[in-house]
Amino acid sequence: MKRALISVSDKTGIIEFAKELVTLGYEIISTGGTKKSLDEAGIKTMGISDVTKFPEMMDGRVKTLHPNVHGGLLCVRDNPEHMKDLVDNHIELIDMVVVNLYPFKETLKKGGTHEELIENIDIGGPSMLRSAAKNHKFVTVCVDPADYQRVLEEIKENGDTTLEFRCELAAKVFRTTAAYDALIAQYLTSKLGIEYPEKLTLTYEKVQGLRYGENPHQTAAFYATPMTGYSIAGAKQLHGKELSYNNIQDANGAIEILREFLNSGKSAVVAVKHTNPCGVGIGNSLKEAWDRAYSADPISIFGGIVATNEVIDTEVANELHKLFLEIVIAPGFTDEALEILKAKKNIRLMTLDINQEIYNKKKVVGVNDGILIQDIDFGEVKAEDLVCVTETKPSAEDIEELLFGWKVVKNVKSNAIVVSKNNQTLGVGAGQMNRVGAAKIALEQAGEKSKGAYLSSDAFFPMPDTVQLAIEYGIKAIIQPGGSIKDQLSIDECNKHGIAMVFTKMRHFKH
């Protein structure tokens, strides 16, 4: 009779699976709570102590770490020496292992104490899984309840699982245990305050396969970290097609900008195209914010992403419905607004609470054969942080306008320039090889509206040419980090024309 060792934390489907195994001629070995559940269901089981001839001890910490278990799993059955060792030591073969691990991730998500988390580090489970997976030539190993049915089907069809399938299951085991260990390592490393350890193992879980990547000839998939909060992975989709690779990138850009207005006390609307903002507006109502974001660039918003920090009502939904938009993200939608927007079959409607925590404070970017990792740019500048370097001083209203532009330019690809006024973007120059080139794009887009407007730069001016161009267009005040060895040239240019300039002492490169 073949033997299956079953020990699971997630008991989904395990009763039905075990009953089928018994019907197929398997003897069941089980442990602790799993054995209790199977016994109560009327399934005959053998306790692990009957196999090890040793009692479970130390609150179950020690029960399966025994030669009678691992010898039965690791024995290479076509090796005579292995089989002799088995007989000499009175060890019986184990043909199947069905194990899933202590819920470390779930305990972490619900905010378990350090002691609770330590107790949810599984030792025996990964050990049995790894032994069985290593010896998959002879042993079937199952770590995922989703595979139970296929295991049963293979046994019914072939009398046993096939080697190819056992190999597939073994690979899943090593992926699972690697991810499990990585999460534990991340937790303990973080608790110690170690930001950049000598070895870094990150783990992600598949959210969905994607039809293609940035372009149709590229394959792609979407993975998320185990802990998700204020992120696209943490958003809920209410309507529309599955997200594409570019949708996810753009939506991430939109919610990053939106987060800048978390505590603004204003309604905010962000419109994004190719990860850069094409329109940002804040106001005393969502409709006012929408009007400002839309009128900032009514052409580029076509096919874009819109994110808001307030529930979308009927009035704003009617405006959104007039446009072709890929995604609308909001904390919620009124019933009427939802019905209006659902009339468009393909538009993706998503809810995301702006007040959710950002769990993962690091940003990871892939490069060939490696990754770069850094803090997420949470850098914030307040009015009291600004240093006025010109003879002309900005008013309180000017400061408010400059800080609005600063929040936006922070989230534009470098080199970046933003022209804004009345809490509305007027022109955005993104990702240019030189700063004056970005300024030309932003100022030309703003056109006549540049008169009396505000210019924001994500990094310092190495030459006075950007200031000179701003003056030609009638810019009223400038905000920039400062720090160039030629800062004085830009300051002198501002003083010559009576415009204000403030330094933030913080730059926001974004690549």
Buried (B, 14 or more C-beta within 10 A) or exposed (E): EBBBBBBBBEBEEBBEBBBBBBEBEBBBBBBBEBBEBBBEEEBEBBBBBEBBEEEBEEEBEBBBBBEBBBBBBBBEBEEEEEBEBBEEEEBBBBBBBBBBBBBBBEBBEEEBEEEEBBBBBBEBBBBBBBBBBBBBEBBBBBBBBEBBEBBBEBBEEEEBBEEEBBBBBBEBBBEBBEBBBBBBBBBBBEEEEEEEEEEBEBBBEEBEEBEEBEEEEEEBEBEBBBBBBBBBBBBEBBBBBEBBBBBBBBBBBBBBBBBBBEEBEBBBBBBBBBBBBBBBBBBEBBBBBBBBBBBBBEEBBEEBBBBBBBBBBBBBBBBBBEBEBBBBBBBBBBEBBBEBBBEBEEBBBBBBBBEBEBBBEEEEEEEEEEEEEEEEBEEEBEEEEBEBBBEBEBEEEBBEBBBBBBBBBBBBBBBBBBBBBBBBBBBBBBBBEEBBBBBBBBBBBBEEBBEEBBBBBBBBBBBBBBBBBBBEBBBBBBBBBBBBEEBEBBBEBBBEBEBBBBBBEBBBEBE
